[in-house]
């Protein structure tokens, strides 16, 4: 069973969660070093990372699935988060340039429908970045962290799921090699664990990160039972939509 939004917030407020945020955040920044002028959406519980990478973006929103709950973010000013049905994202077609999914895919009850919704809201050439627990890693086996809940993945499983959802994987990264225990002497050496893990045992990382690009060929309609209503609706208010930017990162 996935953690709710209070458990997730509490985890990232603890030393172990801060270590996880720091090392995963560095990998996200390495994949997306520049988001200036782009429209960025986070799904799941991505706000700890949106605060790091979204400073130069034109528009940033954080969508949280109904079964998880929602928190006000950022802590000051107008909220940029909304509570949504993962099967009906309340955004216009092709309105987002980047989508970051953290604590979202592994907790989903309808992964393929959710990914098709993300495909719908991504602009042509848009990019999706997913962070999920690694099936081979120690973090997926410890329920004291959010990465020990829901479904862990292998690289092969992610590749198949993304291709079935009309995405093409383009960049792979890994993170979290320090054992998932809140023991301060261990956490102080997290940087050394991270460096050694990348060199010696990358297959056993705590999480896998995959960037994928939206494909627009061979589009097939969803089955009738899975079609999304023409009128999408949020379960909680969202900021008014902005016009999609026409500048894309063609890396």
N, C-alpha and C positions, 0 to 999 in steps of 0.2 A: 504494500500500500504506500503511495507517495506521501511525502510530508506536506503539511499545509503551510500556508504563507507565514504563520507565526514561527513555526519550527525552522523554516528556511531563514527568516530574518535573524533568529537567535543563533543559528549556526554561523552565519557570516559575522556576527558580533563577537564570536569567540576566537581565541588565538589560532586554532586549527582552521577555522573558516577564513580568517584573514590570510593565512598562508596559502590556502587554496585559491582565494581570489587573486592574490598577487601573482602566482605562477601561471594560472590559467589566463589572467588578464594580459600578461606579457606575450603569451602565444597569440591571443586574439589581436593585440596591437601589431604583432609581426606580420600577420596575415592582412590586416586592414590598417595600415599605417596612416592613411589620410581619408577622411570622410567629409571633407569640406564641401558644403553645398548640397549634400545628398540627404535623402529622406531615409531614416533608419527606424526599423521596428524591432523591438525585443519581444520574444514570446516565452512563456513559462515564468521563470524567476530570473530574468536577465538584467534587472536593474543594477546589481552591484558592478556589472561590467559596462553597461550603458553609460554610467557616470564617468568611466575611464576613457571610453573611445568616442563618445558622442558630443564632445565639446564644440566641434566645428561644424557639426551637421546642420542642415537647414531645418529639419524637423525630426524630433525623436519621440516615439511613443512606446510604452511598455504594456503589452497585453498579457493578462494573467487568466488562465482557465478557471471556469466557475468552480470546479471541484477542489481547486487549490486555495482560492480566495485571493483577495487583492489588498495591497497596501498603498497608501499615499506615497508618491515619489515624484520629484525630489522632496526632501524634508521641508524645504522652504519654497514658497511661491505656489503657483498654479500646478495642480496635479497633472502628470503626463501619463498616468496609468489608467487602465480600464479593465473591468471584469467581463469576460466574453465566453461565448460558446466556441470551442475549438473547431466546430464544424461550420461556423458562420462568422468569419472574421469581419468586423464592421468597418471595412476599408474599401475604397474604390479599387476597381481593376487597375493594375499597373501603376499603383500610386507609391510604391516603395522601391528604393534602389538597393537597400541592404536589409536582410533579416537575420537576426541573431537568436538562436534557440538554445536556452540553457535551462535545465530541469524542466524540460517540456516534452521532448520526444519519448524518453523512457517512461514517463508517467501518463502518456496519452492512452485513451481508450479507443481511439480511431486514428492511428498514425497516418494511414494513407489518405484519409479524408482531410486531415489537418495539413499534410504536405501539399495536397492539391489546392487547398485554400491559400497557402503561402505562395504556391506557383501563380495563382490568380492575381494576388496583390503585388507581386514583383514585376517591375518594369522589364521590357526586353533587355537582355544582357545583365539583369540584376543578379545579385549573388546572395546565397544562403550560407550561413556558417552555423554548424551544429556542434554542441559540446555534449558528449554522452559518456556514461561510465564504461570503462573497458572490461569486457567479459573476463579477460585474463588477469586483471589487476586486483590488488588487495583492497582497494577502496570499494569495489563492488560487493565485497563480502562483509563489510562492516556497516551495520544498520545505524550506528551512531552518527553517520553523515548522510546527507541527501543522496550521495552517489551509491549508497547501499540500498536504495529503494527503487522500485520499478524494474524495468527490463534493461540489463546491460547488453552491449553490442560488441561484435567483432567487426573488423574492417570489411570483411566479405559481406556480412549482413547489412551493413550500412550502404555498401556499394549497390547491392541488389535493390534495397528499399528505395534509394534515391533514383536509380534508373527507372524503376517501375513508376515513379512519381514525376517523371520527365525532368530530372536534374542530372547533370553530368559532374561527378566529383572531379575537382581540379587540384586541390591542395590538401595535404594531410599533415597533422601535427599531433604531438602527444604532450602530456603534462602530468604532474603529480606522481613523483616517485618516492617521496618521503612516506613512511608508514603512517596510516591515518589514526594516530593516537595523540591526544592532547597532553603531551609531556614536554614541558618547555625546553629541556636540554636537547631533545630530539628536534623540536621545531626550529631551534636556533641553527641547526645544521641543515635546514631544508634546502638551502642553495646548493650545498655540496651534494646532497642526494639527487637534486635535479640534474646537475651537470653529469654525475656518474651514470644516472639512469639513461640519459640520452645517448651516452656512448656505449653502455654495456648491456642494458636490458630494456630497450625501448618497447618491446612487445608487452611488457608488464606494467605499463604506465597506469595511473589511476583513471585517466580520462583520454578519450580520443576526440580530436577536433577535425572536422572535415568541412572544407569550403566547396560548394557546388554552384554551378551556373545554371540558369534557367534555359531549358531547351524549348523551342517553339515548333519543331517538326514532329510529324506523326502524332499530332494531338488526337486523343480519343476521348469522347464524352464520358462522364461518370455514369454509372448505372442510375436508373430513375430513382431508386431508393436512396441514393447518396447525393442527388442533385441539391445544390444549395438554393434556397428561396431567393427570388429576385430582390426582395427587400431584406437586406441584412440589418441586424439590430444588435446593439450592445446591451449588456446587462447592467452596465454602469456607464456614466457619461465619458466621452472622449473629447480631446481638443478638436476644434473645427479643422477639417482637412485642408491642407495647403496644396497648391498646384504642384504636380510632380516636376522635379527638375529634369532638364534634358542633358545634363552632363553626367557621364558615366566613367567609372574607372575601368579602362579596357586592358587592365593587366592580363 
